[in-house]
Amino acid sequence: MPMPVFEDYEPAGDCLCLGCAQRRRVLARGRAIPLRDGGHPAVRGARRALVLATAAGVVLSGGGTALAVNKPVPGPGPVALDDPGTPQGGRAPLHGRPATGTRPPAGLPGAPSAVRRIDRATIINRAKVWLDAKVPYSMSEYWTDGYRQDCSGYVSMAWNLGTNEWTGSLDKFATPITKDELLPGDMLLFHNPADPNKGSHVVLFGGWADETRTHYVAYEQTRPTTRKQATPYGYWTNSAKYLPYRFNGVTGGIVPDAPQPAPAPVPVVSTTFPGASKFGPGADNAYVAELGNMLIGRGGTRFYPKGAHTRWADADRQATQAFQKAQGWTGTDADGLPGTHTWRLLVERTGKDIPPVAAGGSTTPTSPSAPTSPTSPTAPTGQAGPSGVPAYPGLWAFRPGSSHPAVSALGRQLVKKGFGKHYTSGPGPRWSEADRRNVEAFQRAQGWRGASADGYPGPETWRRLFA
């Protein structure tokens, strides 16, 4: 039986771009061409007859081609349909074989009407899969699930889009929202249409890191591997250009339009001391947050760069001790743990405020009626105290984006101690993520964990580093 002769059929269409041409080829190989894709009404019947005749001829001739057609082809995977040539990659179908051993469907990118429904818990759990696997960052490689290993591929995976999008197309699957509306599973997107190579990036919002909403938990795909960390709003750089979006397919969990419950009122409303058991290492309650807020109001802002929190931290001890010393107390009376007298002075706003760190290390207590300016003190980094350690400038000097000579001094000492591997240049006077990661490595080397190893240097970190 003679075999029919085939010619590559390229249907007519309105669009001649690479994406549409590729799509028409794929459709032509498997089924009739719909009218919307450039087909013709008369083609459907002829096409169907030709395919059936061909299949019958192959079977009758005893060939194995019919089986081979249904076998997944390993190959390099689908070709990107719209590659803008950016570090975020391009819009493309899923790529390669997933871990299950079956080839993922080659879905077409940029189809917002076909989004899958997904709840917030599932989005975050999908994001954690790459986090636990420590997926390496790459603009050209694809993970076993078929998603590209860059920032936009990561969000595409977490949202289960079924395609690899990029920073210029992710907003088509989402709706702009405000900062106050952000919920876990939403995204913060910065796309630079003028030059996507300069700064374009996207992260998943994992929740607020503190009550002040100045920092949030970001899930992101970046060098060297997937990471999760507290990040200043909207990001470390180009902060004002990061815009919040909500995925159109999100469902379940927290209802976006439902009014959010008001925060529980702080139970501390009187001068009655709640008891020493409410404070100190391991304590986590509303009294700790109230203590921090009162200390901030009495000049302790520099101890709380992220605001007060319910979990007791070294910042609470340092601020309490500073307040106690401002009253002229020493020894066990200034141990950093609040007692009845400390609590009463804070609630009644009596006694002396925490003084700012002045030039030369002078700390003159001031009365509550004379407000302090803890946010702009000058700290000596060249002068050393009696122990030879430069004076600690306060946590305010190490806030994201701040610039201070103490940051340079800190960086030089980190390099000297062997904890400078995250510096690609410098160190310099502007606080950066490289500084924070080097400090975190130093803190962990001291055996500290959790909030004690967050990468922000406190007085004890400073003392040990310069010892």
C-alpha positions as CSV (number, residue, x, y, z in Angstrom):
1,M,0.0,0.0,0.0
2,P,1.6,3.3,-1.0
3,M,2.3,5.7,1.8
4,P,0.9,9.2,1.4
5,V,3.4,12.0,0.9
6,F,3.2,14.8,3.5
7,E,4.1,18.4,3.3
8,D,4.6,20.6,6.4
9,Y,1.3,22.4,6.6
10,E,1.4,26.1,7.7
11,P,-2.1,27.5,8.1
12,A,-2.8,31.1,7.3
13,G,-3.2,33.5,10.1
14,D,-3.3,37.2,10.9
15,C,-0.2,37.1,13.2
16,L,3.3,36.2,11.9
17,C,5.2,36.3,15.2
18,L,7.2,33.3,16.3
19,G,4.7,32.5,19.1
20,C,1.7,32.3,16.8
21,A,3.6,30.4,14.1
22,Q,4.8,27.8,16.6
23,R,1.3,27.4,18.0
24,R,-0.2,26.8,14.6
25,R,2.5,24.2,13.9
26,V,1.7,22.3,17.1
27,L,-2.0,22.4,16.4
28,A,-1.5,21.3,12.8
29,R,0.3,18.2,13.9
30,G,-2.5,16.9,16.2
31,R,-5.9,18.2,15.1
32,A,-7.8,20.5,12.8
33,I,-7.0,24.1,12.9
34,P,-9.7,26.2,14.6
35,L,-10.8,29.3,12.7
36,R,-9.4,31.5,15.4
37,D,-5.9,30.1,14.7
38,G,-6.0,30.6,11.0
39,G,-7.9,27.5,9.9
40,H,-10.5,27.1,7.1
41,P,-13.9,25.5,7.5
42,A,-13.2,23.1,4.6
43,V,-10.0,21.9,6.1
44,R,-11.4,20.1,9.1
45,G,-12.9,17.1,7.2
46,A,-10.0,16.7,4.8
47,R,-7.5,17.0,7.6
48,R,-9.4,14.3,9.6
49,A,-9.6,11.9,6.6
50,L,-5.9,12.4,5.9
51,V,-4.8,11.7,9.5
52,L,-7.0,8.5,9.6
53,A,-5.7,7.3,6.3
54,T,-2.1,7.8,7.4
55,A,-2.6,6.0,10.7
56,A,-4.2,3.0,8.8
57,G,-1.4,2.9,6.4
58,V,1.2,2.8,9.1
59,V,-0.6,0.0,11.0
60,L,-1.1,-2.1,7.8
61,S,2.6,-1.7,6.8
62,G,3.6,-3.2,10.2
63,G,5.6,-0.1,11.2
64,G,6.1,0.9,14.8
65,T,5.7,4.6,14.1
66,A,2.3,4.8,15.8
67,L,3.7,3.8,19.1
68,A,6.7,6.1,18.8
69,V,4.3,9.1,18.2
70,N,2.7,8.6,21.6
71,K,6.0,8.3,23.5
72,P,7.2,11.4,25.3
73,V,10.2,12.9,23.6
74,P,13.0,13.8,26.0
75,G,14.5,16.6,23.9
76,P,15.3,20.1,25.3
77,G,11.7,20.9,25.9
78,P,9.4,23.5,24.3
79,V,10.9,26.6,22.8
80,A,10.2,29.9,24.6
81,L,7.5,31.7,22.7
82,D,8.3,35.2,23.8
83,D,11.9,35.7,24.9
84,P,12.5,39.4,25.8
85,G,16.1,38.7,26.5
86,T,16.0,39.7,30.2
87,P,17.5,38.2,33.4
88,Q,13.9,37.1,34.2
89,G,13.7,34.9,31.2
90,G,10.8,34.9,28.9
91,R,7.2,33.6,28.7
92,A,7.3,29.9,27.9
93,P,5.6,26.6,28.4
94,L,6.7,24.2,31.1
95,H,10.1,22.6,30.3
96,G,11.6,19.2,30.6
97,R,10.4,16.1,32.6
98,P,9.0,16.5,36.1
99,A,10.0,14.3,39.0
100,T,7.1,11.9,38.2
101,G,8.7,10.8,35.0
102,T,6.0,12.1,32.7
103,R,6.4,15.1,30.5
104,P,4.4,18.2,31.6
105,P,1.8,19.6,29.2
106,A,3.2,22.3,27.0
107,G,0.7,24.9,27.9
108,L,0.8,28.3,26.3
109,P,2.0,31.3,28.3
110,G,0.1,34.4,29.1
111,A,-3.4,33.1,29.4
112,P,-5.0,34.8,32.4
113,S,-8.4,33.4,31.7
114,A,-7.2,29.9,32.3
115,V,-5.8,30.4,35.8
116,R,-6.2,27.5,38.2
117,R,-7.9,28.1,41.6
118,I,-5.5,27.8,44.6
119,D,-5.7,28.7,48.3
120,R,-3.1,30.8,50.1
121,A,-1.8,27.9,52.2
122,T,-1.1,25.9,49.1
123,I,0.8,28.8,47.5
124,I,3.1,29.1,50.5
125,N,3.6,25.4,50.8
126,R,4.6,25.3,47.1
127,A,7.0,28.1,47.7
128,K,8.5,26.1,50.6
129,V,9.2,23.1,48.4
130,W,11.9,25.1,46.5
131,L,13.1,26.6,49.8
132,D,13.6,23.2,51.3
133,A,15.3,21.9,48.2
134,K,17.6,24.9,48.0
135,V,16.9,25.3,44.3
136,P,19.9,27.1,42.6
137,Y,19.1,30.4,40.8
138,S,19.4,30.2,37.1
139,M,18.0,32.2,34.2
140,S,18.3,29.3,31.8
141,E,17.9,26.1,33.8
142,Y,14.5,24.4,34.7
143,W,13.7,22.5,37.9
144,T,12.2,19.0,37.8
145,D,8.7,20.5,38.0
146,G,9.3,22.3,34.6
147,Y,9.5,25.8,36.0
148,R,12.4,28.2,35.3
149,Q,14.8,28.7,38.2
150,D,14.5,32.5,38.3
151,C,12.4,34.9,40.3
152,S,9.4,34.9,37.9
153,G,9.6,31.2,37.3
154,Y,9.4,30.8,41.1
155,V,6.2,32.8,41.4
156,S,4.8,31.0,38.4
157,M,5.4,27.7,40.2
158,A,4.0,28.9,43.5
159,W,0.8,30.1,41.8
160,N,0.7,26.9,39.7
161,L,0.3,28.8,36.5
162,G,1.3,25.9,34.3
163,T,3.5,28.2,32.3
164,N,6.8,30.1,32.9
165,E,5.9,33.8,33.0
166,W,8.3,36.8,33.4
167,T,8.1,40.1,35.3
168,G,6.5,41.7,32.2
169,S,3.6,39.3,32.2
170,L,2.9,38.2,35.8
171,D,0.7,41.3,36.4
172,K,-1.7,39.9,33.7
173,F,-2.6,37.1,36.2
174,A,-3.1,39.5,39.1
175,T,-5.0,42.5,40.4
176,P,-3.2,45.6,42.0
177,I,-3.9,46.0,45.7
178,T,-2.7,48.3,48.5
179,K,0.0,47.7,51.1
180,D,-2.7,47.3,53.8
181,E,-4.4,44.6,51.8
182,L,-1.4,42.4,51.4
183,L,-1.9,38.8,52.5
184,P,0.4,35.7,52.3
185,G,0.6,34.4,48.7
186,D,0.4,37.9,47.1
187,M,3.3,39.3,45.2
188,L,5.5,42.4,45.2
189,L,6.5,43.2,41.6
190,F,9.0,45.7,40.2
191,H,9.1,45.6,36.4
192,N,11.2,48.2,34.5
193,P,9.7,48.3,31.0
194,A,12.3,50.8,29.8
195,D,15.1,48.3,30.6
196,P,14.0,45.0,32.2
197,N,17.6,44.2,32.9
198,K,17.8,47.0,35.4
199,G,16.2,46.0,38.7
200,S,13.2,44.0,37.6
201,H,12.4,41.5,40.2
202,V,9.4,39.8,42.0
203,V,8.9,38.2,45.4
204,L,6.1,36.4,47.2
205,F,4.7,38.0,50.3
206,G,4.7,35.7,53.3
207,G,3.3,37.9,56.0
208,W,4.4,40.9,58.1
209,A,7.6,40.5,60.2
210,D,6.6,43.0,62.8
211,E,3.7,45.1,64.1
212,T,5.0,48.3,62.5
213,R,4.7,46.7,59.0
214,T,8.1,48.1,58.0
215,H,9.4,44.6,57.2
216,Y,7.8,41.5,55.7
217,V,8.7,37.9,55.1
218,A,9.7,37.5,51.5
219,Y,10.0,34.2,49.6
220,E,12.2,34.8,46.5
221,Q,14.3,33.0,44.0
222,T,17.7,34.8,43.9
223,R,21.4,33.9,44.0
224,P,22.6,31.6,45.2
225,T,19.4,29.6,46.1
226,T,15.8,30.1,47.0
227,R,15.5,32.1,50.3
228,K,13.1,33.3,52.9
229,Q,13.9,36.3,55.1
230,A,12.6,39.5,56.7
231,T,12.8,42.2,54.0
232,P,12.2,46.0,54.3
233,Y,9.0,47.1,52.5
234,G,9.0,47.1,49.4
235,Y,12.5,45.7,48.9
236,W,16.2,46.4,49.7
237,T,16.6,48.5,46.6
238,N,14.1,50.4,44.4
239,S,11.8,50.2,47.4
240,A,9.1,52.6,46.1
241,K,8.9,50.8,42.8
242,Y,7.7,47.5,44.1
243,L,3.9,47.2,43.7
244,P,1.6,44.7,45.5
245,Y,-0.6,42.4,43.5
246,R,-3.1,39.6,44.3
247,F,-3.3,36.5,42.1
248,N,-6.6,36.2,40.4
249,G,-6.9,32.5,41.1
250,V,-6.5,32.7,44.9
251,T,-9.4,31.2,46.9
252,G,-10.1,29.9,50.3
253,G,-8.1,30.8,53.4
254,I,-8.4,34.5,54.3
255,V,-11.1,36.1,52.3
256,P,-9.5,39.2,50.7
257,D,-12.6,41.4,50.9
258,A,-13.6,40.4,54.5
259,P,-12.9,43.1,57.1
260,Q,-9.8,42.1,59.1
261,P,-10.3,41.7,62.9
262,A,-9.1,44.5,65.0
263,P,-5.9,43.7,67.0
264,A,-6.5,42.5,70.5
265,P,-6.2,45.3,73.0
266,V,-3.1,45.3,75.2
267,P,-4.1,44.2,78.7
268,V,-1.7,46.5,80.4
269,V,-3.6,49.6,81.4
270,S,-2.5,50.4,84.9
271,T,0.7,50.8,87.0
272,T,0.2,47.3,88.5
273,F,3.3,45.4,87.6
274,P,2.4,42.1,85.8
275,G,5.2,40.1,87.5
276,A,8.8,39.2,86.7
277,S,7.7,36.0,85.0
278,K,6.3,38.0,82.1
279,F,9.7,39.1,81.1
280,G,13.1,37.7,80.3
281,P,14.4,35.0,77.9
282,G,11.6,32.8,76.5
283,A,8.8,35.2,77.4
284,D,6.2,35.9,74.6
285,N,3.2,37.9,75.6
286,A,1.5,41.3,75.2
287,Y,3.3,42.8,78.2
288,V,6.6,42.5,76.4
289,A,5.3,44.5,73.5
290,E,3.8,47.1,75.9
291,L,7.1,47.4,77.6
292,G,8.9,47.9,74.3
293,N,6.4,50.6,73.2
294,M,6.8,52.5,76.4
295,L,10.6,52.3,76.1
296,I,10.3,53.6,72.5
297,G,8.3,56.5,73.8
298,R,11.0,57.3,76.4
299,G,13.9,57.6,74.0
300,G,14.6,53.9,73.2
301,T,13.9,54.0,69.5
302,R,17.4,53.0,68.5
303,F,17.0,49.7,70.3
304,Y,13.9,48.8,68.1
305,P,14.7,49.2,64.4
306,K,11.8,46.8,63.6
307,G,9.4,48.0,66.3
308,A,8.3,46.4,69.6
309,H,7.4,42.7,69.6
310,T,5.7,40.3,71.9
311,R,8.7,37.9,72.1
312,W,11.4,38.9,74.5
313,A,14.7,39.8,72.8
314,D,18.0,41.2,73.7
315,A,16.8,44.6,72.4
316,D,14.2,44.6,75.3
317,R,16.9,44.0,77.9
318,Q,19.2,46.6,76.4
319,A,16.5,49.3,76.3
320,T,15.3,48.5,79.8
321,Q,18.8,48.6,81.1
322,A,19.4,52.0,79.4
323,F,16.2,53.4,81.0
324,Q,17.3,52.1,84.4
325,K,20.8,53.6,84.1
326,A,19.2,56.9,83.1
327,Q,17.6,56.9,86.6
328,G,21.1,56.6,88.0
329,W,20.7,53.0,89.1
330,T,23.6,50.5,89.0
331,G,24.3,46.9,89.8
332,T,21.3,44.6,90.1
333,D,19.0,47.6,89.9
334,A,20.1,48.1,86.3
335,D,20.1,44.5,85.1
336,G,17.8,45.1,82.1
337,L,14.8,43.2,83.6
338,P,11.8,45.4,84.6
339,G,10.6,45.5,88.2
340,T,7.8,47.2,90.0
341,H,9.6,50.6,90.1
342,T,10.7,50.5,86.5
343,W,7.2,49.6,85.4
344,R,5.6,52.4,87.4
345,L,8.0,55.1,86.0
346,L,7.3,54.0,82.5
347,V,3.5,53.8,82.8
348,E,3.3,57.2,84.7
349,R,5.9,58.8,82.3
350,T,8.0,60.0,85.2
351,G,11.7,59.8,85.9
352,K,14.4,60.3,83.3
353,D,14.2,59.5,79.6
354,I,16.8,57.3,77.8
355,P,19.5,59.7,76.6
356,P,20.7,59.7,73.0
357,V,24.3,58.5,72.3
358,A,26.2,61.8,72.1
359,A,29.6,62.5,70.7
360,G,32.3,61.2,73.1
361,G,29.9,58.7,74.6
362,S,28.3,61.2,77.0
363,T,24.8,60.1,78.1
364,T,23.1,62.8,80.1
365,P,19.6,61.7,81.2
366,T,16.8,64.1,80.3
367,S,13.3,64.6,81.7
368,P,10.2,63.4,79.9
369,S,9.3,67.0,79.2
370,A,12.5,67.4,77.1
371,P,12.1,65.1,74.2
372,T,15.1,63.3,72.9
373,S,16.2,62.8,69.3
374,P,17.3,59.2,69.2
375,T,16.9,58.8,65.5
376,S,19.8,61.1,64.5
377,P,22.6,60.8,67.1
378,T,26.2,60.9,66.2
379,A,28.2,58.0,67.4
380,P,32.0,57.9,67.7
381,T,33.5,55.0,65.8
382,G,37.1,56.0,66.1
383,Q,37.1,56.6,69.9
384,A,37.5,53.5,72.0
385,G,36.2,53.0,75.5
386,P,38.2,51.8,78.6
387,S,38.2,48.3,77.2
388,G,39.5,49.4,73.8
389,V,36.2,48.7,72.0
390,P,34.8,51.5,69.8
391,A,31.6,53.0,71.2
392,Y,28.5,51.2,70.0
393,P,26.4,53.6,67.9
394,G,23.0,51.9,68.4
395,L,20.9,49.7,66.2
396,W,19.6,52.8,64.2
397,A,23.0,52.9,62.4
398,F,22.4,49.5,60.9
399,R,18.9,49.9,59.4
400,P,18.4,49.0,55.7
401,G,19.6,51.9,53.6
402,S,21.3,53.8,56.4
403,S,24.8,55.2,55.9
404,H,27.3,55.6,58.8
405,P,31.0,55.3,59.5
406,A,30.2,52.6,62.0
407,V,29.1,50.4,59.1
408,S,32.5,50.6,57.5
409,A,34.2,49.9,60.8
410,L,31.9,46.9,61.4
411,G,32.7,45.6,57.9
412,R,36.4,45.9,58.3
413,Q,36.3,44.0,61.5
414,L,34.2,41.3,60.0
415,V,36.7,40.8,57.2
416,K,39.5,40.8,59.8
417,K,37.7,38.1,61.8
418,G,37.1,36.0,58.7
419,F,33.4,36.7,58.2
420,G,33.5,38.8,55.0
421,K,32.7,36.2,52.4
422,H,29.4,37.9,51.3
423,Y,31.2,41.1,50.3
424,T,31.7,41.5,46.6
425,S,33.2,44.9,47.1
426,G,33.8,47.1,50.0
427,P,32.9,47.1,52.8
428,G,31.5,50.6,52.8
429,P,29.5,53.0,55.0
430,R,26.1,52.1,53.6
431,W,24.4,49.2,55.4
432,S,23.6,46.4,52.9
433,E,22.4,42.8,52.8
434,A,26.0,41.6,52.5
435,D,26.7,43.3,55.9
436,R,23.7,41.6,57.5
437,R,24.6,38.2,56.2
438,N,28.2,38.5,57.4
439,V,27.0,39.6,60.8
440,E,24.6,36.7,60.9
441,A,27.4,34.3,60.2
442,F,29.4,35.8,63.0
443,Q,26.5,35.6,65.4
444,R,25.9,31.9,64.5
445,A,29.6,31.3,65.1
446,Q,28.9,32.5,68.7
447,G,26.3,29.7,69.1
448,W,23.4,32.1,68.8
449,R,20.2,31.2,67.0
450,G,16.8,32.7,66.2
451,A,16.3,36.4,67.0
452,S,19.8,36.5,68.5
453,A,21.3,35.7,65.1
454,D,19.2,38.0,62.8
455,G,22.2,39.8,61.3
456,Y,21.6,43.1,63.1
457,P,24.5,43.9,65.5
458,G,23.6,44.7,69.1
459,P,26.0,45.8,71.8
460,E,27.1,42.2,72.6
461,T,27.7,41.4,69.0
462,W,29.7,44.7,68.7
463,R,31.7,43.9,71.8
464,R,32.7,40.4,70.8
465,L,33.5,41.5,67.2
466,F,36.0,44.1,68.4
467,A,37.3,42.1,71.3
